[in-house]
């Protein structure tokens, strides 16, 4: 009987795959060609490989019409490279494949022929072949979109704001203010008339908010499949009045999940609403991430708390097997480099920030402190990949945290994007 894989392990693997997929797209996006020399080839899972190779051979022949000799040569080289790679495939992978190939600018009027195959997390729907100065990545980027979204709306009698919750990302959309006058203090006949006019103004304000918010929510692509529900926040009795009235479109109104207290009715109010709706959102990614960050902060303020942060401290705790949960910021873009001397074997390891468009192999690493021979880059590993590999050895949970909420943003800005909840205090 096959061993059942725990759900937590599946979720962890999915989070890593998502991060790695996103990082791969970032690297592809940085690559540029001199002309329309970069080929993007999308092959759906039901496409026959021999049909693809036949079209590529036809495209190779068509290249003879390209006026620029350099462009003609580069495109033909790219097609040849793709044909060579496709020989190893009898059929496309389960979700199809995306092939990116071409002469990439590497600086100093130099190019380097690169060929990259991406097996996407979702099935490719349409076959396409495109030549451009950049790789066509939109079909793959669309796969990173969150599959479910929630509508957010905060309202009082002075203002309102609405937006979306997409996975871990709170997306403010728009807001409006009212012209509702304050309460009349004087009594008499005039006060009755004033209050009637005030109630009319409130009703018109609710109507305006309902129409605009409904319009924004209904404009969401694939509304009926993706739109999970609406969270409404604000003071009592405003949110109750608004939710009970016929102000929202009926398809939006019937998707109201709940009403929650919120003291702010601006962009900050959307974040407050999500915080106060934790029970209703249980299981949504952002709630899981908030829970882990709350655990970390609670341990951090204890005198002998089980918390560590910073690359050096967290790595030491991982190597000691003392980490229960490893917390890594999704924004972390660093690499672990091994620098060596080819003459005497001297070696040093350092961590550097990854900068867009730059390659570590092109950096000057100076000379060996022992024999003065030039140092070279022997190995390069993504810091998240390195730390998660250490985590796997000691069966440590890994959480990749977005910065779309306050605690997640603090992980990156205040703690360098690397933190840990320990199994026991270590003092490291």
LINMO-V735663 format. One record per pair of residues at least 24 apart in sequence whose ideal C-beta (glycine too) atoms are under 7 Angstrom apart, sorted by the first residue. I is the first residue (numbers start at 1). J is the second residue. If there is no record, write none. Layout:
I|J, I|J
This chain:
8|397, 12|397, 12|398, 15|400, 16|388, 16|398, 17|121, 19|330, 19|384, 19|400, 21|121, 22|144, 24|118, 25|137, 25|140, 25|141, 28|100, 28|116, 28|135, 28|137, 29|137, 30|356, 30|357, 31|104, 31|135, 32|105, 32|133, 32|134, 33|102, 33|103, 33|104, 33|105, 33|133, 34|105, 34|111, 35|68, 35|71, 35|133, 36|71, 36|131, 36|132, 36|133, 37|71, 37|74, 37|75, 37|78, 37|102, 37|103, 37|131, 38|102, 38|131, 38|132, 38|133, 38|134, 38|135, 39|78, 39|79, 39|82, 39|101, 39|102, 39|131, 40|100, 40|130, 40|135, 40|136, 41|82, 41|98, 41|99, 41|129, 42|98, 42|124, 42|126, 42|127, 42|128, 42|139, 43|92, 43|96, 43|97, 43|124, 43|127, 44|96, 44|123, 44|124, 44|125, 44|126, 44|127, 45|92, 45|93, 45|94, 45|95, 45|96, 45|123, 47|92, 47|127, 49|86, 49|89, 49|90, 49|91, 49|92, 52|86, 53|83, 53|86, 55|129, 56|82, 56|83, 59|129, 74|102, 74|103, 75|131, 77|113, 78|102, 78|113, 81|113, 81|115, 82|115, 85|115, 85|117, 93|119, 95|119, 95|120, 95|121, 95|122, 95|123, 95|124, 96|120, 96|123, 96|124, 98|124, 98|140, 100|135, 147|226, 148|226, 148|228, 149|220, 149|226, 149|227, 149|228, 150|228, 150|229, 150|231, 151|217, 151|227, 151|230, 151|252, 152|231, 152|270, 152|273, 152|274, 153|213, 153|230, 153|232, 154|233, 154|234, 154|262, 154|264, 154|265, 154|269, 154|270, 154|273, 155|209, 155|234, 155|238, 155|239, 155|242, 155|265, 156|234, 156|235, 156|238, 156|265, 157|202, 157|205, 157|238, 159|265, 159|266, 160|209, 160|265, 161|265, 161|266, 161|267, 161|269, 161|270, 162|213, 162|216, 163|270, 165|274, 167|285, 167|286, 168|285, 168|286, 168|289, 168|402, 168|404, 168|405, 169|402, 169|404, 170|270, 170|271, 170|274, 170|404, 170|405, 172|267, 172|270, 173|216, 174|212, 174|216, 175|266, 176|208, 176|209, 176|212, 178|205, 180|205, 206|242, 206|245, 206|247, 207|247, 209|247, 210|247, 210|248, 213|248, 214|248, 214|249, 214|252, 217|252, 218|249, 218|251, 218|252, 227|255, 229|255, 229|256, 229|257, 230|255, 230|256, 230|257, 231|257, 231|258, 231|260, 231|273, 231|277, 231|280, 232|256, 232|259, 233|260, 233|261, 233|262, 233|269, 233|272, 233|273, 233|276, 234|262, 234|265, 271|405, 286|405, 289|399, 289|401, 289|402, 289|408, 290|405, 290|407, 292|325, 292|327, 292|399, 293|401, 293|407, 293|408, 293|411, 295|421, 296|327, 296|419, 296|421, 299|421, 304|425, 305|425, 306|421, 306|422, 306|423, 306|424, 306|425, 307|421, 307|422, 308|419, 308|420, 308|422, 308|428, 309|415, 309|418, 309|419, 310|415, 310|416, 310|418, 311|351, 311|416, 311|418, 313|428, 314|418, 314|419, 314|420, 316|428, 317|420, 317|422, 317|426, 317|428, 318|387, 318|390, 318|391, 318|394, 318|396, 319|390, 320|426, 321|394, 322|422, 322|423, 322|424, 322|426, 323|391, 323|394, 323|396, 323|420, 323|422, 324|396, 324|397, 324|421, 324|422, 324|423, 325|396, 325|397, 325|399, 325|420, 325|421, 326|387, 326|391, 326|396, 326|397, 326|398, 326|420, 327|399, 327|401, 327|411, 327|419, 327|420, 328|384, 328|387, 328|398, 328|400, 328|401, 328|417, 328|418, 329|401, 329|403, 329|411, 329|412, 329|417, 330|400, 330|401, 330|402, 330|403, 331|403, 331|412, 331|417, 332|383, 332|384, 332|417, 334|383, 335|360, 335|380, 335|381, 335|382, 335|383, 336|381, 336|383, 336|386, 337|377, 337|380, 338|378, 338|379, 339|365, 339|375, 339|377, 339|378, 340|375, 340|376, 340|378, 341|368, 341|371, 341|373, 341|375, 342|373, 342|376, 343|368, 343|371, 343|373, 344|368, 344|370, 344|371, 344|373, 346|370, 351|383
